[in-house]
Amino acid sequence: MSTVAISARGISKQYSRGPDGGWSVHGGVGALYRALRGQSANEPRAKRDKFWALDDVSFEVRRGERVGIVGRNGAGKSTLLKVLSRVVFPTRGAATIRGRLTSLLEVGTGFNENLSGRENVYLNASIHGLSRAEIDRRIDDIVEFAGVRPFLDTAVKRYSSGMQMRLAFAVAAHLDPDILLLDEVLSVGDLSFQQKCLERVEGLVSEGRTLLFVSHSLDAIARFCNRCIWLDEGKIRQDGPAERVVEAYLEALANVRSARLWGVNNGFEAAEARPSVLALAGASPDHADPSLEGHEPVAVSLDDSPQSMMVPGDDDTRLVGVRLLGEDRRPRSSVAVDETLGVEITFDVLRTGKNIQPALHFKGATDQYLFVVSYTDPEWLRVPPAVGRHITTAWVPPHLLNVGITHVTVALNTPDPFQTHCSVDRAVSFNVYERFGDDDTARGLYGRDFPGAVRPRLRWDTRRSVGDALALSGAAEGHVNR
Amino acid sequence: MSQVLPTSATVDRSGPPPPSGGEAVTEIRPAGPGFGVVLAELWQFRHLFTALVWRNVRIEFDATRLGSAWAIARPILFTLVFVLFRGFSGANTYVELPYALYVFSGLVLWMYFLDAATSSAGAIRLDSALLTKVYYPRLLTPLVPVVASLISIVIALVPLVAMMIWFGIRPGWMIVLLPIVLVQAVALALGVGTLVSAVSIENRDWERALAFLLSLGLWLSPVIYAPDMIPGALRGIYHLNPMVGLLMAFRASLFDGFPLPIWDWVYSLVMSVCILALGVWAFRRTEANLADRL
């Protein structure tokens, strides 16, 4: 048995935009007319705009690998799955698939409203290549899984949409393939249905099946996949460990930046003639401030919009840079749920006299507030800071944030009288992910995602009650009274 | 979680695809599989074929509650109309057999051909949800309705046998030809169906043209009259219609003593095979980018 499950060699797929040709009376007559006049019959077709939905895509998937595919809409993700599931043929290139492949480009393909639940199970399972005998053996499990036994011989059109979905998914969950192709299947249905899908995928994954998974849910990809392919305009842009590719994709997609650097200069007094960040990126080592060591120019977002060139701050203080650090103080752009993350703020105090207090506003992916923290060291707050550069790091403890993107707004305030010197919305952002098989989190052994902005892991205290009900209620009362 | 998930113990792994005992290896190439592979795959996907035929039959006989009654009533009502017309007009249809039996048997086969060819030609649109989501031998799509329509012939056998008993006509030895005739009807309908669906993926004009030709075909084929009614000058052209040989062979296989026009039938057999080959060839040409164009 070969260890390679899927081998794709230079797969390319061309599509045409605009009006389609094909055989038709008009096209046929027109082609005949042009042929008689000595023109090429293909001429009008050539005028149509052709584009490559997939352009020379090559990769190998080993048995048991779990590969996520990310990319913008139209990047070729679905086309790739369609080619691999043989729904469309590639224009060029070839692929070899070893093992039984099931592609779920949708759940419930071929379901017919007029057929009964049982008939639909047989039809849908045969569509995915199961024989009658195989379905006979599985139908009890399928019906159990879907929970529709009393309605098994009722026409599916009498089902609620939720029941239809459950039945369709139950079939999909029992196909038992060697290789599973999933395309956004998890994005349909209600939340509990999506969870059920995720649980089943998790089951398949832990059984060592090969998985190819297109999803816009980067959390799901980070959780299930150990490898990720990023498609961009039909080409593979990045192929590597899931966490790293998802990070890179997020940074490009959501304009997520893990480090920001504004004015960098040696003489912070010369506030007006501050060289921009480009000076640093322009490889002039004598300009680089030693305190910003580790700010590799490549890791820094070079936003060339005029706003970003402006250094945030006023005559009292200015923000110089913000970056994310791991516990080892190395730059990070994402963090696992059980890791500590540092937000390092570098700012210049231009004149003394005012108390400068950095504050961080943590916001979720849809900009909902998670929490605000401000600098709380009493020593710092007692005396106004000296003129010069200051670097402070706020440490976010592990097991606090839920999975997903978190944006950080950085502000420099004076508390009394209150004054905001600067506030940069989404100064940095990072992705919180969960490693597959990581049970030592707040999620415990549950397969489901946990909703909520935060996901703390609490200490649980359990003791076995040996007293009777009276003693228990007495204890509760006593507790309340205290 | 492990309670709701089927473990590998409850799900057996005796799936069909591995043909040679080993694991299934699928090669994906721009051209698509060769014809030999397609034939092998048709066999491999026989379960899907049965499931789809069953689906078509079920839909046909469930959508309208009178499904099976309709299958009997349609040829009977038409037969009644034609018998009355002939009786009122006294027209000579050159039919030697009891006229009602002649017309009914003709209509049964003709209506099968009409239904089968029409639904086969439009099958791609019906199955587009399937064609764009899963792989299966695409030829199944036009093949399934052609086979599923046979049910109407089976149902019509009941009144046909009753009529034969009534008129005292029994089948002779040529009944052995009946399976061949039916396979020929299936092949001809599939040929027309694949041909029309191949050219009408984007343009429905060809489907309308087919519907028009088929409605005309009732009068150009020996359904309600005998071929002898056609004047000698036109007879040569008339017999180019492959339905002539097919309809006469159908009756010859059913009714003892009904003459079998052997050359008409041989010609019609050859034509059926040619049309089928042409249709399958055209269908396979469009098959490669079928899902792209739906």
Interface residues (C-beta under 8 A of the other chain):
Chain A: M1 I11 Y15 D20 G22 W23 S24 V25 H26 G27 K82 V83 L84 S85 R86 V87 V88 F89 P90 T91 R92 G93 A94 A95 T96 I97 R98 G99 R100 L101 S103 L105 E106 T109 G110 N112 N114 L115 E119 Y122 L123 S126 I127 H128 G129 L130 S131 R132 E134 R137 R138 D141 F145 A155 A173 H174 D176 D178 K196 E199 R200 E202 G203 E207 L445 Y446 G447
Chain B: M1 S2 V4 L5 P6 S8 T10 V11 D12 R13 S14 G15 P16 P17 P18 E23 A24 V25 T26 E27 I28 R29 P30 A31 G32 F45 H47 L48 T50 A51 L52 W54 R55 R58 I59 D62 A63 A129 L130 L131 T132 K133 V134 Y135 Y136 A198 V199 I201 E202 N203 D205 W206 T286 A288 N289 A291 D292 R293
